[in-house]
């Protein structure tokens, strides 16, 4: 928890995407880490199921749940990215961020 407190002291409102880093608010950071922790737990559960010899379709259902959780994580992160980094860059006349966004969306949609 100390790391989260330390981060809040240096959180800035502007986006630092031009250096390919991003300073996140405490709230955004906690939301993303919480989602990732849940996904990590789900993946460990699947590993345990394989180790215990659980029936294939039961494992597949859990795997599908992990895929859905990762998609939800990606949607949240993408939404935050568009609202902060992309919007800030466009306002600052950096239209090349649109090409970067399009390329990112194409990769996510494969």
Protein Blocks (a to p, Z undefined) as FASTA:
>chain_A
ZZmmmmmmmpcfbdcklnopacddfklmmmmmmmmmmmmmmmmmmmmmmmnopafklmmm
mmmmmmmmmmmmmmmmmmmmmmmmmmmmmmnopaklmmmmmmmmmmmmZZ
